[in-house]
Amino acid sequence: MIDWELVRLAAYRAAGTNWLEVGPPLARLQATYQAYVAEAKDLIAAFTGWPIPSLPDTVEVADREAWIEANISQFRRLFEVLRPALFPDPGPDPLGRLVARVGLTALSLQVGVLLGFLSRRVLGQFDVAFFGPPQDRRVLFVEPNIQRAVQTMQVNVESFRFYLALHETTHIAEFTAHPWLSDYLMDLLRRCLTTAGGETLASVLSRLVSQPQEALRQSPLTFLLTDEQRALVDQIQAAMSLIEGYGDYVMHQLAPRRLPDAAEIDRKFAERRQHRTPLEQLLFRLTGLDLKLAQYAAGERFVAAVVAAGGPTAIQLAWRDPASLPTLTELREPARWLARMAIAPAGRSG
């Protein structure tokens, strides 16, 4: 199995400075974020019409190490469930066991470095608790990164905290109002990983060298996927694009009703997403995070286009069941989804 202590060590080293900056005591910040999440829940429920039966019991103000620990816990749960597919028994052959051990050590370092890198950028996170009970869900606000972002963007700190709370609470609403959503995503992930079992290195290398020129512009990680896996990953990415895109859409719709400086935060937050160091650009490219961010932006454009064409109730059909989710093609061309769902333009019937 993965060496989680090595993951932790690599992540902590990559996370850099960890302490919270000068500001309100942690307990006071905790109460502030809890109040913001509760207020955001009421705004979102009124805006969407969704029943949001409960909020996570835990709203946490975290530093980078706490965020890393929360995600190591999630990864451990995920890898334990998927262990038979991810880590088949290498057999008694000493060379095979050595290769497997070296591979797991490299994977442990890679997971740790990625967690450490992300811990420097993540502002907030709704912890869905995949493969765990709903009561394990929580919201994390990574305060050192939030304070650094506020200083960099020169925006009001309380406005920015509420702005983030709106986004993360929208994710709470998405999963609590539609209980099928987390099961659907986990089933796709399980199927994607289990299809990898038994594949030889030769077949992986053969697929890698046969990639067309256009594929070179994609994330290197996609080279390792079979056609079946790529189809499943496309479904996961389409769902995540809607989830994240709708979170941004709701945030942009509701923030101006509560924050007089919402437009300024929107502008500076968009600028922040565009400015990355060369190292960040490389890591985003290698991990495919740049493509994911682009897809999330496509998700918000899709939501806005559907609302503009079919009215505010049209987008609610996307959350009806898995079959109603848009595909990646439909995200790029919302008219296809509108036609499939038989949604007439606003103001027309039939």
HELIX and SHEET records of a PDB file:
HELIX    1   1 TRP A    4  ALA A   15  1                                  12    
HELIX    2   2 LEU A   26  THR A   48  1                                  23    
HELIX    3   3 ARG A   64  LEU A   86  1                                  23    
HELIX    4   4 PRO A   94  SER A  119  1                                  26    
HELIX    5   5 PRO A  134  ASP A  136  5                                   3    
HELIX    6   6 GLU A  143  MET A  153  1                                  11    
HELIX    7   7 VAL A  157  ALA A  177  1                                  21    
HELIX    8   8 TRP A  180  THR A  194  1                                  15    
HELIX    9   9 LEU A  201  VAL A  209  1                                   9    
HELIX   10  10 GLN A  213  ARG A  217  5                                   5    
HELIX   11  11 PRO A  220  LEU A  224  5                                   5    
HELIX   12  12 ASP A  227  ARG A  258  1                                  32    
HELIX   13  13 ALA A  262  GLN A  274  1                                  13    
HELIX   14  14 PRO A  278  THR A  287  1                                  10    
HELIX   15  15 LEU A  289  GLY A  310  1                                  22    
HELIX   16  16 ALA A  314  TRP A  319  5                                   6    
HELIX   17  17 PRO A  322  SER A  324  5                                   3    
HELIX   18  18 LEU A  328  ARG A  332  1                                   5    
HELIX   19  19 PRO A  334  ARG A  340  1                                   7    
SHEET    1   A 3 THR A  58  ALA A  62  0                                        
SHEET    2   A 3 ARG A 138  VAL A 142  1                                        
SHEET    3   A 3 GLY A 124  ASP A 127 -1                                        
END                                                                             
